[in-house]
Amino acid sequence: MTDPAKFLAAGRRVISQEANALSMLSDQLGESFSDAVALLLNAKGRIIVSGMGKSGHIARKIAATFASTGAPAHFVHPAEASHGDLGMMTRGDVVLVLSNSGETPELADLVAYTRRFGISMIGVASKPQSTLLQRADVAIVLPNLGEACGTGVVPTTSTTMTLALGDALAVALMEHRDFTPENFRDFHPGGKLGAQLSKVADLMHVNQAVPLVAADTPMSETLLVISNKGFGVAGVTDAEDRLIGIVTDGDLRRHMTGLLDRTAQEVMNAQPTTCAPDALAQEAVAIMNNKKITCLFAVDPAGNGRIAGFLHIHDCLRAGVA
């Protein structure tokens, strides 16, 4: 017979123990952490992350986090390293080795290789006197706490601390390098993260696709442009191709009487809402939502009002931004 209360109590106990472990890890971080960040920062080559078993799964995630935040990194499986993958490491690299005990047998060849060829190594383990930490150039000691499983054999607390430590190292590198959301997008062009960091310039229509008419264009021709371009609007430009207004469906309704006898400048709204091409697409969507409009002209702020492109809310929807 199931006992929901018992299940809930177990879940809360595990999370509480791991949260306490993270707090202890934070308090215990010291000079070795700073030394590790400096070593990673000055790496001439790549960051190699390795670990066996559950530590290996954590190592893969840490390597991916480094790589996605501007620090070239990859995972090397210690068992495969003994069968040829040691060649994936070279002088100038920095190797980050994870092992709760510090005595994982499968790491022996990898550790020995770093020592033989002078490859810098950071060791992470819970036992200061372990082989791994004794041989490392920089040794980071994890709080030696029991696992949250209750039996002390299932990697839980130890892997949580190691994962958090990897995140701390990656973020410390990011902050030193002034890594920006725009840099992050370079490594995440796909998926929801890429969409959220897209710029207007990535999505906007340019050149002949932009619905534009000159100020003195008769409304009969302006209507054709609005229809042919398919966006329901037309931007109005002056003699120097600068945006001076926009003709929308609302403007057409307000000037129904004698519409075809007017020019685009006589009908247009002379205060169009615009955005910069280097603005985030999310910012453009926020502007459109706030103004209750469906499109924006992108105007180059350094180009004296010259039009760089045109963005419609549908472009944002297709890209997964809105």
C-alpha positions in Angstrom: 0.0 0.0 0.0 1.4 3.4 -1.0 2.1 6.1 1.5 2.0 9.6 -0.1 3.2 11.3 3.1 6.2 9.0 3.3 7.1 9.7 -0.3 6.8 13.5 0.3 9.0 13.3 3.4 11.7 11.4 1.5 11.7 13.9 -1.3 12.0 16.9 1.1 14.7 15.1 3.1 16.9 14.6 0.0 16.4 18.1 -1.2 17.2 19.5 2.2 20.3 17.5 2.5 21.6 18.5 -0.9 20.7 22.2 -0.2 22.7 22.0 3.0 25.6 20.4 1.1 25.6 23.2 -1.4 25.7 25.8 1.4 28.7 24.0 2.9 30.4 23.9 -0.5 29.9 27.6 -0.9 31.4 28.3 2.5 34.3 26.0 1.9 35.4 27.5 -1.5 38.7 29.2 -1.1 42.0 29.9 -2.8 42.0 26.6 -4.8 38.8 27.7 -6.6 40.4 31.0 -7.6 43.5 29.1 -8.8 41.3 26.8 -10.8 39.6 29.7 -12.5 42.9 31.4 -13.3 44.2 28.1 -14.8 41.2 27.7 -17.0 41.2 31.4 -18.0 44.8 31.1 -19.2 44.4 27.8 -21.0 46.1 28.0 -24.4 44.1 25.1 -25.7 40.9 23.5 -24.6 39.3 22.5 -21.3 39.1 18.7 -21.0 36.6 17.4 -18.5 36.6 13.8 -17.4 35.0 11.5 -14.8 33.7 7.9 -14.5 30.2 6.7 -13.8 27.9 9.4 -12.4 30.8 11.8 -12.3 31.2 11.2 -16.0 27.6 12.3 -16.6 28.3 15.5 -14.5 31.5 16.0 -16.5 29.7 15.9 -19.8 27.3 18.6 -18.6 30.1 20.8 -17.2 32.0 20.5 -20.5 28.8 21.5 -22.4 28.3 24.5 -20.1 31.9 25.7 -20.7 31.6 25.3 -24.4 28.3 27.2 -24.6 29.7 30.1 -22.6 32.7 30.8 -24.7 35.3 28.4 -23.2 36.1 25.6 -25.7 35.7 22.3 -23.9 34.9 18.7 -24.5 34.4 15.5 -22.5 36.9 12.6 -22.6 35.8 9.3 -21.2 38.5 7.9 -19.0 38.1 4.3 -20.1 38.2 5.3 -23.8 41.2 7.5 -23.0 43.2 4.4 -22.2 42.4 3.1 -25.7 43.5 6.0 -27.8 41.5 9.0 -26.7 44.5 10.3 -24.7 45.4 11.8 -28.0 42.6 14.2 -27.6 44.6 16.0 -24.9 47.7 18.1 -25.6 50.0 20.6 -24.0 48.2 23.9 -23.5 44.9 22.1 -22.5 43.6 22.2 -18.9 42.1 18.9 -17.6 39.3 19.0 -15.0 39.0 15.6 -13.4 36.0 14.6 -11.2 36.0 11.8 -8.7 34.2 11.8 -5.4 36.7 9.3 -3.9 39.7 10.5 -5.8 40.7 6.9 -6.3 38.7 5.9 -9.3 40.9 3.2 -11.1 39.8 4.1 -14.6 41.3 7.6 -14.2 44.8 6.3 -13.6 46.0 6.4 -17.2 44.5 9.8 -17.9 46.0 11.3 -14.7 49.4 9.8 -15.5 49.3 11.1 -19.1 48.8 14.7 -17.8 51.7 14.3 -15.5 54.0 12.8 -18.1 53.3 15.6 -20.7 53.0 18.6 -18.4 49.3 19.1 -19.0 47.7 21.2 -16.3 45.2 19.3 -14.2 42.5 20.4 -11.7 41.3 17.6 -9.5 37.9 17.6 -7.7 37.3 15.1 -4.9 36.1 14.8 -1.3 39.3 13.3 0.1 42.3 15.7 0.4 44.8 12.8 0.7 43.4 10.9 -2.4 45.7 10.1 -5.3 43.8 12.5 -7.6 44.1 15.5 -5.4 47.7 14.7 -4.4 48.8 14.7 -8.1 46.7 17.6 -9.3 48.1 21.1 -10.0 45.0 22.5 -8.3 43.0 20.5 -5.9 39.4 21.4 -5.0 38.1 19.5 -2.0 34.4 18.9 -1.8 32.8 18.6 1.7 32.9 15.0 2.7 29.2 14.4 3.4 27.1 11.3 3.2 24.9 10.7 0.2 21.3 11.7 0.4 20.1 8.1 -0.5 20.3 7.0 3.2 22.6 4.0 2.4 25.6 6.2 1.4 26.2 4.4 -1.9 24.1 6.2 -4.5 25.8 9.4 -5.8 23.4 12.1 -5.0 24.8 14.8 -2.7 28.3 14.4 -4.2 27.1 14.8 -7.8 24.9 17.8 -6.9 27.9 19.6 -5.4 30.1 18.7 -8.3 27.5 20.0 -10.8 27.2 23.2 -8.9 31.0 23.6 -8.7 31.2 23.3 -12.5 28.5 25.9 -12.9 30.5 28.2 -10.5 33.7 27.8 -12.5 31.9 28.5 -15.8 30.1 31.6 -14.5 33.3 32.9 -13.0 35.0 32.6 -16.4 32.0 34.3 -18.1 32.0 37.2 -15.8 35.8 37.8 -16.2 35.4 37.7 -20.0 32.3 39.9 -20.0 30.4 37.2 -21.8 27.1 38.8 -23.0 23.7 37.4 -24.1 24.6 38.2 -27.6 27.8 36.0 -27.3 25.6 33.3 -25.8 23.3 33.4 -28.8 26.3 32.7 -31.1 26.5 29.3 -29.5 22.7 28.8 -29.3 21.3 29.7 -32.7 18.6 27.0 -32.5 15.8 26.2 -30.1 14.0 28.5 -27.7 17.1 30.1 -26.3 18.3 31.1 -29.8 14.9 32.5 -30.6 14.8 34.6 -27.4 18.2 36.1 -28.2 17.4 36.8 -31.9 17.9 40.3 -33.1 15.6 42.3 -35.2 18.2 42.2 -38.0 18.0 38.4 -37.9 14.3 38.3 -38.7 13.5 41.5 -40.6 12.7 41.9 -44.3 15.2 43.9 -46.3 15.7 45.6 -49.7 12.8 45.0 -52.2 10.7 43.2 -49.7 10.2 46.3 -47.6 6.9 48.1 -48.3 8.0 51.7 -49.2 6.7 54.6 -51.2 7.9 58.1 -51.8 6.1 61.0 -50.1 4.5 62.3 -53.3 3.3 58.8 -54.4 -0.4 58.9 -55.3 -2.6 56.9 -53.0 -3.7 54.7 -56.0 -0.1 53.5 -56.3 0.4 53.3 -52.5 -2.6 51.0 -52.3 -0.9 48.7 -54.9 2.3 48.6 -52.9 0.4 47.8 -49.7 -1.4 45.0 -51.5 1.6 43.6 -53.3 4.0 43.5 -50.4 1.3 41.8 -48.3 2.0 43.4 -44.9 -1.0 45.8 -44.8 1.2 48.9 -44.5 3.6 51.1 -46.4 6.4 53.2 -45.1 6.8 56.7 -46.5 10.2 58.1 -47.4 11.6 61.6 -48.2 13.9 62.5 -51.0 16.9 61.0 -49.0 15.2 57.7 -48.4 14.5 58.5 -44.7 11.4 57.2 -43.0 9.0 60.1 -42.4 5.7 58.3 -41.9 3.6 55.1 -42.3 0.3 54.4 -44.0 -1.8 51.8 -42.2 -5.3 50.4 -42.5 -6.4 52.9 -39.9 -5.1 55.8 -41.9 -7.0 54.6 -45.0 -10.2 54.5 -43.1 -9.7 58.0 -41.7 -9.2 59.4 -45.2 -11.8 57.5 -47.1 -13.3 60.7 -48.6 -11.2 61.6 -51.6 -8.6 59.0 -50.7 -7.5 58.5 -54.3 -7.0 62.2 -54.8 -4.3 62.3 -52.0 -0.6 61.5 -51.8 1.0 59.1 -49.3 2.3 62.0 -47.3 -1.2 63.5 -46.9 -2.6 60.3 -45.5 0.4 58.9 -43.5 0.9 58.9 -39.7 3.9 61.2 -39.4 5.1 59.6 -36.1 5.7 55.9 -36.9 7.0 53.6 -34.2 10.4 52.2 -35.0 13.2 50.1 -33.6 16.9 49.6 -34.1 18.1 46.6 -36.2 20.4 45.5 -33.4 17.6 45.4 -30.8 16.5 42.0 -29.5 13.5 40.7 -31.3 11.9 40.2 -27.9 12.2 44.0 -27.3 10.5 44.6 -30.7 7.6 42.3 -29.8 7.2 44.1 -26.5 7.0 47.4 -28.4 4.4 46.0 -30.7 2.3 44.6 -27.9 2.5 47.9 -26.0 1.5 50.0 -29.0 -1.1 47.4 -30.2 0.5 47.3 -33.7 1.7 44.4 -35.8 4.8 45.7 -37.5 7.9 48.0 -37.1 10.3 49.6 -39.4 13.9 49.1 -38.4 15.8 52.4 -38.6 19.5 52.5 -38.4 20.3 55.0 -35.5 23.6 55.9 -37.1 22.1 56.3 -40.6 20.1 59.5 -40.2 16.8 57.8 -40.2 17.5 55.5 -43.1 15.5 52.3 -43.2 17.4 49.1 -42.5 14.4 46.7 -42.7 10.9 45.8 -41.8 9.7 43.4 -39.0 6.2 41.9 -38.8 4.8 40.1 -35.7 4.4 37.0 -37.9 8.1 36.9 -38.4 8.6 36.8 -34.7 5.9 34.1 -34.2 7.5 31.9 -36.9 10.9 32.2 -35.1 9.4 31.3 -31.8 10.1 34.8 -30.2 6.6 36.0 -29.4 
